[in-house]
Amino acid sequence: MKKLIVLFALFLIVSCKKEATDYVKLDGKLKADGVEKLTVQGKNFMKEISVDANGSFSDTLKVTDGVHAISNGTDRITLYLKNGYDLNLEFKGEKLMDGIKFSGKGAETNNFMENKRNFFMSDYANPKSYFSLEKEAYNNRLTEAKSLLKKYKDEVKDLDSLINAMDLRNDEMFFGYIESNYEKMHENLMRFAKGKVSPTFENYENFNGGTTSLSDLKGKYVYIDVWATWCAPCKAEIPYLKALEKEYHNKNIQFVSISVDKPEAHETWKQMVEKEELGGIQLFADANFESKFILDYGINAIPRFILIDPNGNIVDSDAERPSSPKLKELFTELGI
């Protein structure tokens, strides 16, 4: 009789156990109006999810476990999807990139990713915010950043092992870069601190004819873009730089692009300037990365942006990119 009772109890437990699914369920409600579909894309996977007139959506996806993007055109944000997850997405703003609060199965891993995304969008992820500090303040800031990330990790009881491994590797790379480069970069930042006289360039070839020197531009702010035709991140900034030039046309600022292409790519540079209708002052450095101006600033990676004041003094030796909203904030602060 006892054996029958035990077997019956086991039968009930097995029967009541929720059957694992081999797909992801996503549902949520957008705050933005007029969105008809969202696209979810991952490795060897893409699916469009219909959105109703109220902004609500619900769908199932059979995925390869991993990081995916959910997007509405160019507005996109990443999330981690694993078959068996049942996720509700609560959007924080009208744009996806404003952030998401997750609930349901798989929420802990995704909320952790959201916290990490916010960290890497904050000033804590800006190497200059460490390199610009004296040693004691630098150590304190490093401790603050690591403590904050530890807090995020401690809050998660069930972090997916794949995300945990990726996260450990990313943190190791980030803090490794900060710690191994502090001395050199701190020295450079102090050497090129705001208010110091800027290194100069002389008689660089101007695409429009003749040559141009930095001294020719005194009396206006000068925003310098150091780039090359082979540099993908440089080219990604071009649309933003063109828009910026248009917006600040006839303002108290000159936009100067200096190509560090090698001499054999000179014709490629000219063709690209013409084809892309690049504005501002387009210059060709006299000795690519070995040019004195480039060496003086210690530039070994591009794109690199520099802002100089009307008197030829440094405002920022490693300025924000054209795509960063912070750049226009600085221009406003300077009265440009």
C-alpha positions as CSV (number, residue, x, y, z in Angstrom):
1,M,0.0,0.0,0.0
2,K,2.8,2.4,0.9
3,K,4.5,1.7,-2.4
4,L,1.3,2.5,-4.2
5,I,1.1,5.9,-2.4
6,V,4.7,6.7,-3.2
7,L,4.3,5.8,-6.9
8,F,1.0,7.9,-7.1
9,A,2.8,10.9,-5.5
10,L,5.6,10.6,-8.0
11,F,3.1,10.4,-10.8
12,L,1.5,13.6,-9.6
13,I,4.8,15.4,-9.4
14,V,5.8,14.4,-12.9
15,S,2.4,15.2,-14.3
16,C,2.3,18.7,-12.7
17,K,5.8,19.6,-13.7
18,K,5.7,22.2,-16.5
19,E,6.9,20.9,-19.7
20,A,10.1,22.7,-21.0
21,T,9.6,24.5,-24.3
22,D,12.0,24.6,-27.1
23,Y,11.2,28.2,-28.1
24,V,11.3,31.7,-26.7
25,K,8.1,33.6,-26.0
26,L,8.3,37.4,-26.2
27,D,5.6,39.9,-25.3
28,G,5.4,43.5,-24.4
29,K,3.9,46.9,-25.3
30,L,5.6,49.8,-27.0
31,K,5.3,53.4,-25.8
32,A,5.8,54.7,-29.3
33,D,2.9,55.1,-31.7
34,G,2.7,53.9,-35.3
35,V,5.1,51.0,-35.1
36,E,3.9,48.0,-37.1
37,K,6.6,45.5,-36.6
38,L,9.8,44.8,-34.7
39,T,12.7,42.7,-36.0
40,V,14.6,40.2,-33.9
41,Q,17.9,39.1,-35.3
42,G,20.6,36.8,-34.0
43,K,23.1,34.3,-35.4
44,N,21.5,32.7,-38.4
45,F,18.2,34.0,-37.3
46,M,15.8,36.8,-38.2
47,K,12.1,37.2,-37.6
48,E,9.7,40.1,-37.8
49,I,7.1,40.4,-35.0
50,S,3.8,42.1,-35.7
51,V,2.8,45.0,-33.4
52,D,-0.9,45.9,-33.1
53,A,-2.5,49.3,-33.1
54,N,-2.1,49.6,-29.3
55,G,1.6,48.9,-29.5
56,S,1.3,45.4,-28.1
57,F,3.1,42.3,-29.5
58,S,3.5,38.7,-28.6
59,D,5.3,35.9,-30.5
60,T,7.3,32.8,-30.2
61,L,10.8,32.3,-31.7
62,K,12.9,29.2,-32.0
63,V,16.4,30.5,-31.7
64,T,20.1,29.6,-31.3
65,D,20.8,30.6,-27.7
66,G,22.8,33.8,-27.7
67,V,22.8,37.6,-27.9
68,H,20.1,39.0,-30.3
69,A,19.1,42.5,-31.3
70,I,15.5,43.7,-31.3
71,S,15.1,46.7,-33.6
72,N,12.7,49.2,-35.1
73,G,14.7,50.5,-38.1
74,T,17.9,52.0,-36.7
75,D,16.5,52.0,-33.1
76,R,17.9,48.8,-31.6
77,I,18.8,47.2,-28.3
78,T,20.4,43.8,-27.5
79,L,18.9,41.0,-25.3
80,Y,19.8,37.4,-24.5
81,L,17.5,34.8,-25.9
82,K,17.5,31.1,-24.9
83,N,14.9,28.5,-25.9
84,G,12.6,28.1,-22.9
85,Y,12.6,31.8,-21.9
86,D,9.3,33.5,-21.4
87,L,10.0,37.2,-21.4
88,N,7.9,40.3,-20.9
89,L,9.5,43.5,-22.1
90,E,8.6,46.8,-20.3
91,F,10.0,49.7,-22.3
92,K,11.3,52.7,-20.4
93,G,10.8,55.2,-23.2
94,E,9.5,55.7,-26.7
95,K,12.8,54.4,-28.2
96,L,14.0,50.9,-27.7
97,M,17.4,52.2,-26.8
98,D,15.9,54.1,-23.9
99,G,16.1,50.7,-22.1
100,I,13.9,47.7,-21.1
101,K,12.9,46.2,-17.8
102,F,12.4,42.5,-18.2
103,S,10.2,40.1,-16.2
104,G,9.5,36.4,-16.5
105,K,11.8,33.5,-17.2
106,G,15.2,34.8,-18.4
107,A,14.6,38.2,-16.8
108,E,17.6,38.1,-14.5
109,T,20.1,37.6,-17.2
110,N,18.6,40.3,-19.4
111,N,18.2,42.8,-16.6
112,F,21.9,42.2,-15.7
113,M,22.7,42.9,-19.4
114,E,20.7,46.1,-19.2
115,N,22.6,47.2,-16.1
116,K,25.9,46.6,-17.9
117,R,24.7,48.5,-20.9
118,N,23.9,51.5,-18.7
119,F,27.3,51.2,-17.1
120,F,29.1,51.2,-20.5
121,M,27.0,54.2,-21.7
122,S,27.9,56.2,-18.5
123,D,31.1,58.1,-17.8
124,Y,32.4,55.1,-16.0
125,A,33.1,53.6,-19.4
126,N,35.1,56.7,-20.6
127,P,38.8,56.0,-20.2
128,K,39.5,59.7,-20.0
129,S,37.5,59.9,-16.7
130,Y,40.2,57.7,-15.2
131,F,43.3,58.9,-17.1
132,S,42.6,62.6,-16.2
133,L,42.8,61.9,-12.4
134,E,45.8,62.0,-10.1
135,K,46.8,58.6,-8.7
136,E,44.7,58.6,-5.5
137,A,41.5,59.8,-7.2
138,Y,42.2,57.3,-10.0
139,N,42.4,54.4,-7.6
140,N,39.2,55.5,-5.9
141,R,37.3,55.7,-9.2
142,L,38.6,52.3,-10.3
143,T,37.4,50.9,-6.9
144,E,34.0,52.6,-7.4
145,A,33.5,51.2,-10.9
146,K,34.5,47.6,-9.9
147,S,32.2,47.7,-6.8
148,L,29.3,48.8,-8.9
149,L,29.8,46.0,-11.4
150,K,30.2,43.5,-8.5
151,K,26.9,44.8,-7.1
152,Y,25.2,44.1,-10.4
153,K,26.6,40.5,-10.4
154,D,25.7,39.9,-6.8
155,E,22.0,40.8,-7.5
156,V,21.7,38.0,-10.0
157,K,20.9,34.5,-8.7
158,D,20.6,32.8,-12.1
159,L,22.9,34.4,-14.6
160,D,23.3,32.4,-17.8
161,S,26.8,30.8,-17.9
162,L,27.4,32.1,-21.5
163,I,26.7,35.7,-20.5
164,N,28.8,35.3,-17.3
165,A,31.8,34.1,-19.3
166,M,31.4,37.0,-21.9
167,D,31.0,39.5,-19.0
168,L,34.1,38.3,-17.2
169,R,36.1,38.6,-20.4
170,N,34.8,42.1,-21.3
171,D,35.5,43.4,-17.8
172,E,39.0,41.9,-17.8
173,M,39.7,43.6,-21.2
174,F,38.2,47.0,-20.1
175,F,40.0,47.3,-16.8
176,G,43.1,45.7,-18.2
177,Y,43.3,48.6,-20.7
178,I,42.6,51.2,-18.1
179,E,45.2,49.8,-15.6
180,S,48.0,49.1,-18.2
181,N,47.6,52.5,-19.9
182,Y,47.0,54.8,-16.9
183,E,50.6,56.1,-16.5
184,K,51.2,56.9,-20.2
185,M,47.7,58.3,-20.9
186,H,47.7,60.4,-17.7
187,E,51.0,61.9,-18.7
188,N,49.7,62.7,-22.2
189,L,46.5,64.2,-20.9
190,M,48.5,66.5,-18.6
191,R,50.8,67.4,-21.4
192,F,47.9,68.2,-23.6
193,A,45.6,69.6,-20.9
194,K,43.0,72.3,-21.6
195,G,44.7,75.7,-22.0
196,K,48.0,74.3,-23.2
197,V,49.4,75.6,-26.5
198,S,48.5,73.1,-29.2
199,P,51.1,71.4,-31.5
200,T,50.8,72.8,-35.0
201,F,50.8,71.5,-38.5
202,E,52.3,73.5,-41.4
203,N,51.6,73.6,-45.2
204,Y,49.4,70.5,-45.4
205,E,48.0,70.0,-48.9
206,N,44.4,71.4,-49.2
207,F,42.0,69.5,-51.4
208,N,40.7,72.8,-52.7
209,G,44.2,73.9,-53.7
210,G,47.3,75.3,-52.1
211,T,48.3,74.5,-48.5
212,T,46.9,75.2,-45.1
213,S,48.6,75.6,-41.7
214,L,47.0,75.6,-38.2
215,S,48.1,79.3,-37.8
216,D,45.9,80.2,-40.8
217,L,42.9,79.3,-38.8
218,K,43.5,81.4,-35.7
219,G,40.5,83.5,-34.6
220,K,38.1,80.6,-34.7
221,Y,37.7,77.3,-32.9
222,V,39.1,74.4,-34.9
223,Y,37.6,70.9,-34.7
224,I,40.1,68.4,-36.2
225,D,39.3,65.0,-37.5
226,V,42.3,62.7,-38.0
227,W,41.2,59.9,-40.3
228,A,42.1,57.7,-43.3
229,T,40.2,56.3,-46.3
230,W,40.8,52.7,-45.1
231,C,39.4,53.3,-41.6
232,A,35.8,52.0,-41.2
233,P,35.1,53.8,-37.8
234,C,36.4,57.0,-39.4
235,K,34.0,56.6,-42.3
236,A,31.1,55.8,-40.0
237,E,31.5,59.3,-38.5
238,I,31.3,61.1,-41.9
239,P,27.5,61.5,-42.0
240,Y,27.5,63.0,-38.5
241,L,30.5,65.3,-39.3
242,K,28.8,66.5,-42.5
243,A,25.6,67.3,-40.5
244,L,27.6,69.1,-37.9
245,E,29.4,71.2,-40.5
246,K,26.1,72.2,-42.0
247,E,24.5,73.1,-38.7
248,Y,27.5,75.2,-37.7
249,H,28.2,76.8,-41.0
250,N,29.1,80.5,-40.6
251,K,29.6,79.9,-36.8
252,N,32.9,80.7,-35.0
253,I,34.4,77.3,-35.8
254,Q,36.3,75.6,-38.6
255,F,36.0,71.8,-39.3
256,V,39.3,70.3,-40.5
257,S,39.8,66.7,-41.7
258,I,43.4,65.5,-41.8
259,S,44.0,62.3,-43.8
260,V,46.9,60.2,-42.6
261,D,46.8,58.0,-45.7
262,K,50.1,56.9,-47.2
263,P,51.4,58.7,-50.3
264,E,50.3,55.8,-52.5
265,A,46.7,56.4,-51.4
266,H,46.8,60.1,-52.3
267,E,44.5,59.6,-55.3
268,T,42.2,57.4,-53.3
269,W,41.9,60.3,-50.8
270,K,41.1,62.8,-53.5
271,Q,38.5,60.6,-55.1
272,M,36.8,59.9,-51.8
273,V,36.6,63.6,-50.8
274,E,35.0,64.3,-54.2
275,K,32.7,61.3,-54.2
276,E,31.4,61.7,-50.6
277,E,31.2,65.5,-51.1
278,L,33.2,66.0,-47.9
279,G,32.9,69.5,-46.5
280,G,35.1,71.6,-44.2
281,I,38.8,71.9,-44.9
282,Q,40.2,68.6,-46.3
283,L,43.9,68.2,-45.7
284,F,46.5,65.5,-46.5
285,A,49.2,65.1,-43.8
286,D,52.8,65.4,-45.0
287,A,54.0,62.0,-43.7
288,N,50.9,60.0,-42.7
289,F,51.3,58.7,-39.1
290,E,54.9,59.9,-39.1
291,S,53.8,63.5,-39.5
292,K,55.1,65.8,-36.8
293,F,51.6,67.0,-35.8
294,I,50.5,63.4,-35.4
295,L,53.6,62.4,-33.5
296,D,53.4,65.4,-31.2
297,Y,49.9,64.5,-30.2
298,G,50.9,60.8,-29.8
299,I,48.2,59.7,-32.2
300,N,48.4,55.9,-32.9
301,A,44.7,55.1,-33.5
302,I,42.0,56.8,-35.5
303,P,39.6,58.4,-35.7
304,R,40.9,61.0,-33.4
305,F,39.2,64.3,-32.7
306,I,40.9,67.5,-31.3
307,L,39.3,70.8,-30.4
308,I,41.5,74.0,-30.4
309,D,40.4,77.5,-29.3
310,P,40.7,80.7,-31.4
311,N,44.1,81.4,-29.8
312,G,45.6,78.1,-30.8
313,N,45.2,76.6,-27.3
314,I,43.9,73.1,-26.6
315,V,40.2,72.8,-25.5
316,D,40.2,69.0,-25.7
317,S,43.1,66.8,-27.1
318,D,40.8,63.8,-27.4
319,A,37.4,65.4,-28.1
320,E,34.1,63.7,-28.5
321,R,33.1,62.2,-31.9
322,P,30.6,64.0,-34.2
323,S,28.1,61.2,-33.4
324,S,28.2,62.0,-29.7
325,P,25.5,64.5,-28.3
326,K,28.1,65.6,-25.8
327,L,30.1,67.4,-28.6
328,K,27.2,69.8,-29.3
329,E,26.8,70.3,-25.6
330,L,30.4,71.4,-25.4
331,F,30.0,73.7,-28.4
332,T,27.0,75.3,-26.6
333,E,29.0,75.7,-23.4
334,L,31.8,77.4,-25.4
335,G,29.3,79.8,-27.1
336,I,30.0,78.5,-30.6
